[in-house]
């Protein structure tokens, strides 16, 4: 009976028999194959049997159904060992079911599953000895001239080309490489592909195949052989690996009584070793020959390109997914910020926010308070990227709660600081300014937690830094810090300007800072309306920076009394 066997997600190894004419897969408990995962649609896909052939069809699911890394449109016929992916769950399709020990009949390791393959550090293995044949793969990268068994060569290249050209999914590529080799080398008993992790450098078994189910023990891979082949970039053939002095002490060879073994490096376009392909046999009457090694080296040469392309494709897909996540995070973060400045009779407001990347750590908000008051809040989370953005989201909710429950602006910031300090955010802190404006009396109460002091432009043309002496520590430095306030009464024509250091620390191509002096020359000007005043600051910063990429988030709030 045909089956789908779980390779990744849920319970690896679990088998779902395909006994009906239609087997619906989905999250709903009435489905034939229940996939209790949130991202799976209620009725996600269906496997249909027609004339002893099996087809998979997507049921207009949210996240799609994939076969060997390709999106299923309409019906897709399933072939032996095809990988069916539903969200994060990966199945292998087997027309005849798994072997009696529960393992599939072909290329049976799940992605990144090395549970059935173990590396052996071959203590005492000697680096010298005699082997039957070797081929310098690096020196033959321009093309292999194989004179032995031309029919076999043609069969190998056609087989590998046909299989590898149909998929960019790495796991599918690896499985098809091994499957092709077992069709070419009928004497092979075991085979595997090992790849080097590009980030850690660790050697990881990626695909393992056994000719017979009763051989399916945990395969032992000689680290000595793999390292030797990858470092020398030579494909090697040992007619009797168990007796080859080159591998004396290799426990993996001795345990399995390997009579003949071939191992070839997988070289990328730059000539670097991605990993190896190795196949071996226990039958001393059917040892591999020099012509076999030439074929394996040629297949490895071509397979390496397919593997490299699959890896690049995988990187591209991950990058696309990451960019989609960043775009969503950007939209979510913008949702924490005001849509528009407040409209209050007798006042004008202007604000600007621009993250250096798609998400940032600057924050501002307008919080209405009882008694016709308005809190204008601006903050800057230390650091950049996702951690800063997450803390910015927390700050947004904490600010509103603290202002709503605090008995005064200072008490609200005290509560906010205590809540932030309790979070233990690995020494991260926040600088913040809160200005509580009484729109009836025109009094502005300022609380400053380690931020640059707001500029007040007076009606007689002076510039004052408000709350410089009362400035406290940033939020999160000391949990029981007590913050002080200062207050000013705004007169008609006076403005307050609050900003983050992405403004004054903007840098041009000559590595010069924009600085406070340039900023103050703009703050002193008396432009109307307030939006023209705010835009003049931003235009001057942009002109100063020129084409240099923005290195920090920028946030600016300007507001003033008009009458």
Phi, psi and omega in degrees: 000139177291150182218161163248124181247130182290125175258326184213137182089164182051240180241097180305134182099342180296138185247132176246106178296141178256073187269342182264175177285327177226122180241105183276133178250135179175183184277337183291138182297343179277355180292154178291323176239103185274122179245093187279069180229134187302324183284345180282137178289162183301314170236100193269311184207168179222141173255123185247136175256125179221119179053045179064016171250151182244136181232146174247141182224132176281139183258049180055045181287163179293318189251003174080167176236141185233144171235119182054039176084359182251138180294136179276119173245124185070221179256140180235122180289136181267137176242162183309129175073011173300144178263118178256123183244125175238104186058239181264008182261128180242128178247154167251133177268130178230119184293330183248010181082171180283170175295170185293343176269007177093357182266148177295165185275347180223152173022074202262011176268138174289164178306129178060021179259107180252025184294338182253012178223129184233132176279139177247124173279107192281087180297126179090358179293131183267147183273357180233159180156192182247135172235161187290320183200154174213154179228128176282100183292322180299319183286342183252021184294339179286350179145142182264128176258094186259119183261343183266136176051062181300328178297319179294319178301311181299317178300316181297311184292321177296317181298311183292322180295314182297317183285318186282336183286347188268358185206148172247007178278123186302314183296323177293318179301313183297317179298320181289329175300309181295317180301317181297318181296323180290333175284326181284313183254088186291345179275352183294134176260325181218154175204156179203158172242129176244132177240148175274129177295123184294338181269315185259341184081359181289146176273126186232121173295125184250333179210134180227139179222140175242141178291318184238142181298328183285355176267359193283062169272178176291122182283140179252123186254128180283113177297327179300312181295313182300313180296321180297314182293320181289322182285321181278339183060033177246136170278136185236150177231127173241121182290333178216082187298329181294334181251003182288122181295340178299330184243032175304134178087359180283102186296327182295324178286316182297320183298322187260002177054043182296123182268332181208138186216142172231139180219129183230142179282151173255109185254133179280184184295339178270000180084010178269147184281119175280331183166207180218159165246133177225137171228151180213169180220152176262349185272108182290348177277347183234051181292154175288149181246173181302320178298325177297319180296321178298318178296315180299318179297319178294318178296317180298322179300314181284321181297326181300322178296317180295320179295316179298317178297319178296320178295317178296321177297319179296317177298318180297319179296318179296322178296318178297317179296319179296319180293324176296319178296319179296320179296319177295318179298322178298315180295320179296316181297319178299333178293340177280346184260157180297145177285327184204157176296154178292152176251103183234128181301128179091000181224153172234142180232146173220136176220156180211137177219130176213116178283148177295324175245195182293332176231154184215183183246000174283157186207143170210160181197158171243122185240110177295139180233159179302156177078023178071025180260160179222129175264125174254116188238136176223134182219163180221112178280133178298133179099182183222177173077201186299315179302315180295321180295320179294320178291326176299319179296318177295318180300321181303313181286323181293324180298312182296319179294316182294320179293327180286331185255345182286144180283343180203166177303320179294318180295323179298317180289327174301314179297318180298317179297317181297318180295320181290320181294327180291341184289339180052066185263044174052054174067013174282148180219172182227132168265143188207144171235131175238127177242116179260113186257125172268108187286352177267314180269345180069019176276135177243116179262125186247131172239128185237119177252078173073015183259166172299138183291142177296148174269133171250119172264117183279165182290343177263014172088016177267159174242125179236142171268116187272129174078021181298319182284332181270004184298133179255190179283159174299156178296137176094355180281311178230127187290335182251026179297144178249125183259146182254163179238159166223164183218151174224153175252118184283133176258161178305132180091355180268146183229152172245137179235123180237142187205164174255170187288354172294343177276299186286339180257014174300141188235141179264186184294338179270012180063030176263140178277145176300310170083167182285326184298314178296319180297317183293331177294333177273325181298327185286342183288150182251082181259141174232141356286180183296332178295323178293324178296312180296319181292330178295324177294312182295320179297320181293320178297315181295320178295323180291316183290323182069227184270001180293137182295143178294131185253349181213157177295149179234131178220136183217132173231128175232133174212151182205164180270131183260339180204000000 
